[in-house]
Amino acid sequence: MSSENLTPQASIDIYWLPLGAGGRSVRLNGRIFEALMARREHRPACELYHAALEVRLGDARFVIEMAPSWDRDLEGRGVVSVGPVGAPLLGRSRWFRYEVRCWRGGSIPDVGEAVGGPRRISQDVSQARRVLELIPAFPTATWGRDELAAGDMWNSNSLVAWLLASSGHDLTAISPPARGRAPGWSAGLVVAARGRQPWSSRAGARPRRATRPSAPPRRRPRRAPQRGPVAPPTDRRPGW
């Protein structure tokens, strides 16, 4: 048997799905959000996209994405971790919780609406393995917030960007479709870059204060014993 047959084949594909694909309410809310952000930033409004990954390693295929976690069938979808939506306290309710999936043999909802279909990122075996290994280490910060001080919200695009950047991919050529925007993408890149730096140089890390060496305790000088005759005690009391 040749060595080529023994070498596992690998591929990593990214899908760009329009925000709210398959649901009118999410798409409408996304357009309102983007219109407000565009007006605030003095730029034209863009189409918003949600990213998902499909990783193949040998005969196994994995779907990696972030989605709402509304039921308890976590193992059936390959859920690796969960996080809160909106606020940390809200995450106690399953209605305000998201899940990170590494679903073997799974499917991406509304994958037929992905613009441009699957886009091949890599066929490197080590990078595909690294992506799968990194998923449990993804920071499950609050969805829609900027708790990690990355300058952008934390969401599904942060997951994909963080995984690709942390696994050594060159992301300069990866971007949403034309006239599109992926909120949260830059947050994943920023946090991934911090993970590749020494802790002392990470953004937001507090430097340790240098401790001064403790000085040895000071000893009080001993008083020399009094010599000579001691005056006899007096019987006179004050006021007498």
Buried (B, 14 or more C-beta within 10 A) or exposed (E): EEEEEEEEEBBBBBBBBBBBBEEEEBBEEBBEBBEEBBEEEEEEBBBBBBBBBBBBBEEEBBBBBBBEBEEEEBEEBBBBBBBBBEEBEBBEEEEBBBBBBBBEEBEBBBBEBBBEEBBEBBEBBEBBBBBBEBBEEBBBBBBBBBBBEBEBBBBBBBBBBBBBBBBEBEBEEBEBBEEBBBBBBBBBBBBBBBBEEEEEEBEEEEEEEEEEEEEEEEEEEEEEEEEEEEEEEEEEEEEE
